[in-house]
Amino acid sequence: MATFVVPVLNVGGMLGPDKNGVIKYIDGQVQTFDTVDVDMICIPDLEGMAKSLGYPKYTAMHWLHPTATNMEFGLREIKTDSDVNQLRISLVENGCVDFHYEHFLAL
């Protein structure tokens, strides 16, 4: 049986410390995408989502493990198919994750 999820990307903000020194996503917006089958998620699709939001190049792609107590220890980088498999497992177990892309600002 297929499991469907809604990808959620954080855009327009930055990772930085809050007033207590805890790393958070600051001043961004949340962008949701169409529902996808978890088994069909792949790196090119995740890259395509970033490009559709105006981020043609990025330095790293991360997902936030939903059970993490903070971003400093909860961000997981996506580089390989194995990383995507861990993402899929978390999506099935937790229902959603947040995606973050590190990128340079165009000046």
Buried (B, 14 or more C-beta within 10 A) or exposed (E): EEEEBEBBBBBEBEBEEEEEEEBBBEEBEEBEBEEBEBEEBEBEEBBEBBEEBEBEEBEEBBBBBBEEEEBEEBBBEBEEEEBBEBBBEBBEEEEEBBBBBBBEEEE
